[in-house]
Amino acid sequence: MSAPAPGGDGATGAAPSADGEVDPGLDHEAGAALVEFLGTAVLLLVPLVYLVLTVAQVQAGAFAVEGAAREAGRAMVTADSSAAGAERARAAAGIAFADQGFDVVDGSVSLECSADPCLTPGATVGVRTWLEVPLPFVPAGLRGWVPLEIPVTATHVATVDEYGQARP
């Protein structure tokens, strides 16, 4: 039998021990696949998780503006007066924004009436809501330099009851 080569025995890749004997059970590559898998998994999963969080945040913003527009329109056309209706519409929109985890000041509501006074029977009230959805885990200081928010808008048209009385 010939002596093992200095770099190992050539067949198994096993390295010689301190006394020059080759231990065929010793493998220096053992566990390397696990380390490579974990490194690759982290490199792929971190951006994927951030993408999922971002999409979820934007979807919550879309739900918020849709709900705010719908509820603001309903609150406006069922009010006793235009002034009270505008107040109720803003409150309803604020609840819809807060329901999805956004501050009331983050979202905005605008009302547009097709008649004067606004609550004339058969008239329509257009509601437009919008929200700037911030990207997750982005510090507020960085948002001042680069626009890192996604604008989301929604509109809804509500009709004032045609058989009711005119309200100021």
N, C-alpha and C positions, 0 to 999 in steps of 0.2 A: 504494500500500500504506500502511495506517495504522500509526502508531507503536504499539509494544506497551504494554499497560497496566502501571502501576507494580508490580502484584503478580505479574506474569508475563504470558504471552501469552494466557491464558484457555483455549486449546485443549489444550495439553500440560501446563500447570502448571509449566513451566520458568521459572526465575527469570532476570532479566536479569543479564548479567555486569557487571564493573566499568565497562566502557566503554558500557554501555547496550544492548548487543546480546544477544539471546536465544539461548542455546545449547540447541537442541531435544534434544540427547543427554543433558543433565544432568537427573537425576531425584532430588529430595531424599527421596523415599520408598524409594529403593533400599536393600535390606537390612533394612527395618523388619519385614517378615514373618518373617524368620529370628530376629530379636531377640524378637518377640512369641511365636513358636513355642517358643523355648528358655525364655522366662520361664514360659509356661503349662506346658510339659513339666516343669520343675522343681517348680512348685507342685502338679502332679498326681502326679508320680512319687515324690516324697519320702514322702508319706503312704502311698502304695501299697507301696513297699518296706518301710516300717516295719510295715505290716499283715502282709505276707508273713513278715517275720522273727518277728513276734509269734505268728502261727499256727504257724510251724515250731517255735518254742520250746515252745508248749503241746502240740503233737503229740509232740515228743520227751519231754515230761513224761508224756504218756499212755502212750507206749511203755514208758517206764521203770517206771511203777507197775504196768502189766500184766505185764511181764516179771518184776519183783521179786516180785509176788504168786505167780505161777505157780512160779517157781524156789524161793521160800521154802517153799511147800507141798511141793514134791517133796523138798527137802532135809530137811524135818521128818519126813516119813513114812518115809524111808529110813534114818534115823539109828538108832544102837544104843540110845540112851536119850533121854528127853525133854529133859534138860539139854543134851546134845550136839546134839540136833535144833534146839533154839532157837538155839543158837550158830551152827550151820550155816545156819539159815534167815536170820539176820541178815547173815551173811557173803554168802550168795547174793543177797540183796536189795541189799546194798551194791555187789556187782559189777554187778548189773543197772542200778542208778542211775548208777554210774560209766560204764557202757557208753554211756549217752546224754548224758554230759557233766555230770552233777549230782554234787555232793559227797555223800558217804555220810551226813554229818550232816544234809543237807537233807531226806532222806526218812525216813519212820518206818514201822515194821513192828509189827503186833500179831498175836498168835496166840491162838486160842481152840479148846480141845479139847472134844469131845462126851463124853468118858469120862475116868475117872481110874483108872489112869495114862493119859496122853495117847496113848501108842502101843499101845492095846489093839486086837487084831485086829477089823476091821470098823468101828472108830471113825472119825470125821471130824475133820479139823483145818481150821479156818477161818483164813484169812490175810487181813488187811486192810492195805494199804499206802497211804500218802498222801504228797503232795509239794506244796510251795508253789513254783510256777513263777514266777520273777521276770520282769517285763517287760524287754525288752532296752534297754540304754543308759539305764537309770534309776539315778541315783546312790543309794548305800546310805543316805545322810543323808536323802534325800527319802522313802525307804520307811518311815522312822520316823514321819513325820507322816501320810502317806496310805497306805492299804493298796494297794500296787501289785504284788500277787502274785496269781496265779490258783491256787486249790487244785484238785488233781487226785487222785482216789482210785480204788482198784481192790480187788476182793475175789476170792478163789479158795478153793474147798473141795477139799481132797485127802483121799482115803480111805486109811486104813492097810490094808495087805495083810490080807485076811480069813483066809488060810491060814497066816500066819506065827505066831510065838510072841509072847506079851505081853512088852513091853519096859518097864522102869521109867521 
